[in-house]
Amino acid sequence: MEKSKVYFTTMKATGEENLQQKLTRLIKTAGIGKIEFKNKFTAIKIHFGEPGNLAYLRPNYAKTVVDIVKELGGKPFLTDCNTLYVGGRKNALDHIESAYVNGFSPFSTGCHVIIGDGLKGTDEVLVPVKGGEYVKEAKIGHAIMDADIFITLNHFKGHELTGFGGALKNIGMGCGSRAGKMEMHSSGKPVIDHEKCVACGQCAKNCAHTAITITDKKATINHNKCVGCGRCIGICPVDAVLPASDESNDILNKKIVEYSVAVLSGRPNFHVSLVIDVSPFCDCHGENDIPIVPDIGMFASFDPVALDVACADAVNNQPAITGSILGENGHVHHDHFTDVSPETDWKVSIDYAVKMNLGSKEYQLITI
């Protein structure tokens, strides 16, 4: 089988070419122009960063991708779906405000922000997963599935549940609606933290299946009626409704792959990963720790699997930064991501993605 091509460039810049210009050259050299963009709606999937986190990608990089799509005749928009957990991105209004606060405005990036799964995280499309072992119909944000072309702009970093967060994580978990994220994280249903619950009744009012009742001044969920849509999580004003978290990390990784299959199947797609500010944990945190390795560079490919493997290999070839979690943990497992999060095995997602025909883990690295 022919190796997938992954294009790479360092973060070095010169007086003749700054980093945005270098990213443009990388993306064009990697062949994005082979896609027919003329008048096509183009979703650019990105993580806008949880407020308080400063490791997320700068909006300048998003503008570079937007400008390329426009130059090729496309109609780009930046997108992400609402979060399952509480925070600054659990509904579309808060999510857009967080994006603006972190610099992703139409004025700075040249395009609009559209939250893929709507106001409350329930605007979804059921997408069949051919050959899926765990998911038969993925719940994907409607606006994302409406797009003609799909591009990812990924901040490659560590992740406490999946080992690292790269293209597959950005696609699969990132494009799931609230119910989709719950399906990936859990085989169960939401639960109520009775210590936080104030019996306001908002969860019961917004439950389409009358699964929630207020008894003895506390909310209770009837799991026989609950369908796991997660609407109650997003609506609770005191964050008393919590998702279950009862899937193993290996199953979570495989579900993310199956969701990625649903997102990518049947339309052109292209993927860019920046291996900079490689924080040990996800940008979903309201804070970020010291990067575990020095900045490496920018990667691009049509193959998201090969891209993730190339980025992981690049990180594992770097020395640990003194004072980081990786520097403190040492190299017991001979894999930086396992050293940071010992309960994870990122290779599970890669092997399963190959099995699901999402791409190849064999790659040819082409440095420009």
N, C-alpha and C positions, 0 to 999 in steps of 0.2 A: 504494500500500500504506500502511495506517495506521501511523503511528509508534508504537513501543512506549513505554509509560509507565515512566519511571524516577523514583523519588521520592528527594529529597535533603534533608538537613538539616546544618547546620554543627555544629561541636563546642562552640559556645557554650552555656553553661548558666546557669541563674538560681537564685535561692533557692527558686523555686516548682517547678522542674523540673531534676533532675540528668540526667546523660548516659544512664543506664540508662532512666529514664522517657522521655527524648526518643527513644531507640531504639525503645522500645515503641510510642510514638505513630507513629513513622515506619513501622514494620512493619505496624501495624494500618491506617494510612491507605493504605498501598500495596495493601491488600486481601487479606492472608493469611487473613482470616476467610471468604473465598469457598471455601476448601478444607474438605472434610468430614473432620475429625480424629477424630471419636468412636471411641475404642477402636482407633485405627490406629497401628501401629508407625511411628515417624517417625525417620529417620536424619538427624542434624544433622552434616554433614561439615565438619570443621574441621582445622586444622593445630595440633598441640599444642606445636610448637616444639622444635627440637633443643636438648638441654641445653647451656647456655653462651650460647645466643641469647636476647636480651631484647627483641626487636622483635615477637614473636608477640602475638596478641590476648590481652588479659587474660581470665581465666575469668569475670569479672563480665559481660562481654558475652554469653558463652555462656549464663549463667544467665538473662539476659533473654529470649533466644530460647526456652530450655527452659520458662520460666514461661508464655510466651504459648501454646506448644503444649499444655501441661497445662491451661491455662485453657480452651482450645478442645476439650478432651477427649481429646487424643492421648497416646501413650505414647512419649516421646522418649528417644533415646540419642545420645551423642556418639561419633563414629567417625572413623577414618582407617585406611589400610592400611599395612602394613609397608614400610620403605624398601628400595630395591634396593642402595644403597650401605651401607657400614659406618657405625656410629654408635650412638646411644642408642635407636633405634627400629626395629631390624632384625628383631626377633621380638616376639611379643605381650607377653611378660613384661617385657622391657626397655621396650617402647613404653608400656605402662600405667604402669610406674614413672616414666618420663619425664613422662608426662601428670600424674601425681600431684605430682611434684616441681615442675612448673610451675604447679600450682594447680588442675588439672582433676580434682578428686575429686567423688564423689557428694555430699559435704557442702557443697562450695562452689558446685556447679553445679545440684544438685537432680536429677541423673540419672546413670546409669552410663556408663562408657566401655567400648565394645565394639570390638575391633580387627577390621576388616572381613574380612581374609583369614586369620584364625586364627593359631595358634601360630607356625608357621614360614613364613607368607606363601604357603601353597599351597592354602588353602581358598578355591576360586574357582568361579565359574559362567561357562560359555561363553555369551556373549550375542551373537546375530547382529547385525551392523551393516548395515542396509539401505542399499544404495548406496555402501558403503564402497569406496574405491579402494585402500587399503593394508591394511585390517584387515577380515576377513570375520567373525571371531568374537572379540569382546573378552573378555579374561580379567578379570572383575570380582570383587572381594571378596564372598563368599557372604552375609555378614550385611547388606551394603549392598543387595544385590538382594532380600533377604528383606523389606526394609522396604516399607511401603505408600505412604509419602510421603517425599520427599527434599528436604532443605533444605540450602543451603550458607551458612556464615558465613565470609566470605573476608577475609583480610588482603591488601589490594591493595598491591603493592610491585613493585620491579624483579626481574628474573630474568635470569641470564646466558645461558640457552639459548632462552628464549621471549620475551624483551623485558620482559614483566611477568608476574607471577603474580596472576591474579584468579579469577573464577568458573570459566572454562573449564579453567584449569590445576588448580584445586582439585578439579574434578569428574573430568576425564579422567585426568590422571596420578595424582591422589590416590586414586582408587577402583580403580586397576589393582592386581591381585595382583603378587607379585614377578615372575612370568613375564610379566604384562601390562606392567609397567614396563620389563622387558627388551625386550619387543616394540616398545614405543614408542621406546626409546632406540637400538635396534640392529636390524640385519638379521642379526647374527652370533650367536655363542655365547660363554659365559664363557671366560676364560683364567686360567691360573695364573701368579702372580708367583713364580718359582722361588727368588728371593732370600729371600722371606718363608716359603715352604713348609717345614714341619718334618716332613712325611711322617707325620702322626698317623693318617691314614686315615679321618677323619670324613667327608670329602666322598665317598669311595668307598663307605663303609657306607650313606650316605644317598641314593645315586644309584639311582633306581628302574629305570634303563636300562643299568646296568653300563657306563657311558660313561667312568668314571674308574678309572685304575689307578695303583699306586705302583711306579715304576721308578727305580732308582738313587737311592733315598731322596728322590724328588720325585713329586708327583702330576702326572698328565697326563690331559687330557680328549680323548676321541675325538669329534670334532665330527660324525662320521657317525652316531653313536649318540645324542648329546646332543639333547634336545628343547627346551632353553632354559628349563627350569622355574625355575632360579635357586636351588634348594634348597641347593646347595653354597655359594653366596655367604653365605647366612644361617647355615650351620652351621660354617663355618671359624673356629676359635678365634683365629687370628692374622691374619685378614683378607687371606689370600693369594689368594683367588679373586675375580676382578674381572670386572664386566660389560664387554662390548665397547661401544664408543661410536662407531659408524661411520655414523650417519644424519646427514644435514644438518639444520640447525635448521628449515628449512622443512618437511621431511618429518615431523620430530618434532612440529611444531605441528599438522600435518594429522592425524597419528595421535591426538594428544590430543583433537582435535575428534571423531574417529570413536569414541573411547572415551566421550566425553561423550554422544554420541548413544545409545550402548548403555545408559548409566546412566539417562538421563532419559526414554527412550521408554516410553510406556504408563502413566505414573503422575504424579500431581500433584507439582509441584516449585516451589520459591520460593527467592529468592536475595538475600543481604544482603552488602554489601561495605563495609568500613571503610577509608577512605583516611587512615591515620594511621601514624606511624613508617614512612614510605615508604623503607625501606632499599633500597639498590641491588641487593641479591641476595636469594636465597630464604631463608626461615626454616629451611631444612634445614641451613644452615651452623651450626657450633658457636659462631658469633660473629655480631655484626651491626655494620655500619658506620653512620656518621652518615646520617640521613635526607637524601634528595636535595632534598626540597621541604618546606615547612611542612605541618602537619596540615590536612586539608581538610574532612572530614566523613564522613557515613554515607549510603549509597545502598541502595535496595531495589527489586526488580523481579521480575516473573514471567519476564522475558526475560534469560537470562544473557549473551547476545551484546550487547544494548543496554546492559546494566549495565557490561560490561567497557569498551565504547567510551566511555560517559559518564565512567567513572572515569579512563580514559586521557586524555580531553580535559581533565578537571579538573586532572590532574597537569601536563599540558603547558601549562596556562594559568598555572602558578605560577612564581615566580622560584626559582632554585637557591639552596640554603643554602650560605653561605660555608664552605669547608673540606670540603664533601662531594665525592665523586667527580664528581658533575655539575658542581659549581662549579669543580673543577680542570680538567675536560675541556672546558668551554665548550659552546656551542650550535652546533656545526659542522653538525649534521644537522637542526636545527630540530625535533627530537623528543627529549625527555628520555631515553627508553628506549634509543634508538639511540645517543645521545651516551654513555650509560653502557656499553652493550654493543653495539659497532658491528657485530658479526657477526649480529645478530638483526633480525628484521622482524616485529613483532607483528601487523601488518595481514594477514599470511598466514593466521593462525588465524581472524581475524574474517571475512575474505572466504570462507574455506572453510566456516566455520560457517553463514554465510548460504546458501551453496550446498547444505549438508546440511540446510537447513530447521530449524536449531536456534533461529533468532531473526532479528532485524533489526538492522542497524547504524544505522538511522534511529530517533531517540528524541526523546521530548518530556520535558524535565526539569521536574519539578514540585517546587518548593521549599516545604517546610512550616516 
